Amino acid sequence: MKKGTRRDDEMRAHYDFTAGVRGKYARRYAEGTNVVVLDPDVARLFPNREAVNETLRAAAQIVQIQERRRDGANKTVTPDRRPVAGRKERERSRSGGGR
């Protein structure tokens, strides 16, 4: 027997919501959720939520470190700071300016 489709948006009379609690999951819903579906090959590497979160946190930390290094490399040296002399330059200055 084929089931018919309902064309009206009215609720059926036999549903009983007298024991229902209004807004039971409202706060959880408002906080939001971020569901991501992993491809099967990735899911094999990360079998649970902890493994995924730990790896993503490590990757985020690497990105932050790289951004800090990149931002630091673009800064100019302030005039009151001298560049640090290399090993050979220090040896020359100690030996009286020789070769």
C-alpha positions, 0 to 999 in steps of 0.5 A: 500500500502506498502512503499518501503525502499530506499537502496541508501544514496542519498538525495531526490531532493525535499528537499530545504535547501536554508533558512536553517542556518548552525550550528544553534544548534552547540554550544548547541550540543557541550555543550552536554546534559545528558538525563536520563530516570527515572523509573516510580516510581521515576518519580512520586517522582520527577515530574520536573527537579528542583526536581531532581537537588535539590535532587541530589545536596543534595545527592552530598553534603552529599557524600562530607561531608562523604568523608571529615570526612573519610579523616580527621579520617585517619590523625594522630595527630601532636606531638605539639597537646595534646588530649583534656581531658574529663570531669572526667579528668578535675574534677580530676585535679582540685580536686588535683588528687583525685578519 
